[in-house]
Amino acid sequence: MCRIGGSRCASGLTRQRSQRRRRRRDLRRRGGGVRRRLCGLRSVQRRHGPRRRARPPGPVPPRPVPAYLLGANALGTINLRLTNGDGTFASPIETGIPFGDTANTDYRYTSFAISDFDGNGTTDFLALGDPDPSSPAEPRELWWMSRITGPTSLSQRLVDPGLDRTFWSMAADLDHDDLIDLMAVEYEPVPTGNLTALRVHSYLNAGPNGPANCAWTESPANPAGCAFVRQEAIDLSTWAAGQWVARFSRDAVDVTGDGNRDLTVVTHSNGGNGPSKVTVLAGQGDGTFQLAAGELFQFNSPGGIGDSPVNAIAFGDFNGDDLGDVVLGMDDDGDAGSAWFVPGMLGPQGFDFDEAGAFEAFDVNPSAESGGDNMGVSFNLRAFDWDFDGNDDLLMGYKHQAAWTGGSRAVYLRGLGNGDFEPPVTIDEDATTSRAQNFAAPYRLCQRFPLGN
């Protein structure tokens, strides 16, 4: 088995790049319709960088097929929630073959990624099935769900029955081939406590996922026709050694202006109410990343912005200026449950964040302004325009009874277009487990806004 960059892989890499060029050419010959439908009306991503496009007046019209959320349930199926297009959501619909088409009543679908993985212009999703969620050593299964007719009529196909890991934490087109790729983070130890190793792997989409019979390969030539090609995106072990924790953004956007998707990583040096360093991993356009020379800014440092460490971070254009902003926070220490809006700006050196324009955007636990181990911790904060009014909204999952135990809640926060949000509205709640906070929301093929240009 060869590694990326090895001499034995050269012919496979060339073959793979030629295949991607052909797929890209075929998509463009269709008139770009697939790409336009997935990019939306607010921006277009070009091969060699972003192009600013005027935002059309008025609300963004709803898509022909409604967006939806996915979540696990205790019934051995999948909860699918359609958006009503106005910031509200329909009651959950059960989908998925019960218990993974087995007689095992312990079987659960546990993790999901929603996007357009086969490049046909409509959403589909990947699901992980676990025969025994109580046993980490039990092999998991990868399922591919594609639409037949309408938003809830789906076909289901088993791609790989022998996975040893969950292999996604976010999805984006990382290598400019108009296909959605996956990215996963591997910690040692898992997931917190004085890190000794931290690596990021990308899983590059090898083409339509339906016919594949294996999840991934490490061979760029992909002789078995697997759904993804796995490669090391960046090894951050030396940089992160000794840190208490590292958190990654759930979206990849271009913050350097070169047209490549970048990631943001936040590190804490300890488990208390200390500062968080916000750093960019610059995408290279081939599924790999480079670490920026220094952090973008520090959050929760003395005299600076923020009143708690960072556990969750979301990218979006939250103030309508066609520049990328962040909303971040949601820790148990300090001002627990609070999140701040930090706007993007164009400075003398290009894109930057405007710390002077930052402010607290919301707080789900206003009674806890100091101390530790308070309710309000979130690891799932996603930006999406759920009511199609042209302003990015937020969905957030968190435990609403205590910091680490008890029930969970998913809430919708409607964006006002100025970095602020309406009060949270509960869309799902579980009285005893973390189920409600572990929802999956769609990933777009194209970034919603151009950055740094």
Stockholm file with secondary structure:
# STOCKHOLM 1.0

chainA/1-453         MCRIGGSRCASGLTRQRSQRRRRRRDLRRRGGGVRRRLCGLRSVQRRHGPRRRARPPGPVPPRPVPAYLLGANALGTINLRLTNGDGTFASPIETGIPFGDTANTDYRYTSFAISDFDGNGTTDFLALGDPDPSSPAEPRELWWMSRITGPTSLSQRLVDPGLDRTFWSMAADLDHDDLIDLMAVEYEPVPTGNLTALRVHSYLNAGPNGPANCAWTESPANPAGCAFVRQEAIDLSTWAAGQWVARFSRDAVDVTGDGNRDLTVVTHSNGGNGPSKVTVLAGQGDGTFQLAAGELFQFNSPGGIGDSPVNAIAFGDFNGDDLGDVVLGMDDDGDAGSAWFVPGMLGPQGFDFDEAGAFEAFDVNPSAESGGDNMGVSFNLRAFDWDFDGNDDLLMGYKHQAAWTGGSRAVYLRGLGNGDFEPPVTIDEDATTSRAQNFAAPYRLCQRFPLGN
#=GR chainA/1-453 SS CCCTTCGGGHHHHHHHHHHHHHHHHHHHHTTTHHHHHHHCSSCEEETTEEECCCCCSSCCCCCSSCCEEEEECTTSSEEEEEBCSSSCBCCCEEESCGGGGSSCTTCEEEEEEEECTTSSSSCEEEEEEESCTTCTTSCEEEEEEEESSTTTCEEEEEEEEEESSCCCSEEECCSSSSSCEEEEEEEESSSSSSCSEEEEEEEEECSCSTTCSSSEESCTTCTTCCSEEEEEEEECHHHHTTCSEEEECSSCBCSSSSSSCBEEEEEESSSSSCCEEEEEEEECSSSCEEECSSCSEEESCTTSSCSSCCSEEEEECCSSSSSCEEEEECCSSSSTTEEEEECEEEETTEEEECGGGCEEEEESCTTCCSSSSCSCCEEEEEEECTTCSSSCEEEEEEESSSSSSSCEEEEEECBCSSSCBCCCEEEEEESSSSGGGCCBCBCCSSCSSCCCC
#=GC SS_cons         CCCTTCGGGHHHHHHHHHHHHHHHHHHHHTTTHHHHHHHCSSCEEETTEEECCCCCSSCCCCCSSCCEEEEECTTSSEEEEEBCSSSCBCCCEEESCGGGGSSCTTCEEEEEEEECTTSSSSCEEEEEEESCTTCTTSCEEEEEEEESSTTTCEEEEEEEEEESSCCCSEEECCSSSSSCEEEEEEEESSSSSSCSEEEEEEEEECSCSTTCSSSEESCTTCTTCCSEEEEEEEECHHHHTTCSEEEECSSCBCSSSSSSCBEEEEEESSSSSCCEEEEEEEECSSSCEEECSSCSEEESCTTSSCSSCCSEEEEECCSSSSSCEEEEECCSSSSTTEEEEECEEEETTEEEECGGGCEEEEESCTTCCSSSSCSCCEEEEEEECTTCSSSCEEEEEEESSSSSSSCEEEEEECBCSSSCBCCCEEEEEESSSSGGGCCBCBCCSSCSSCCCC
//
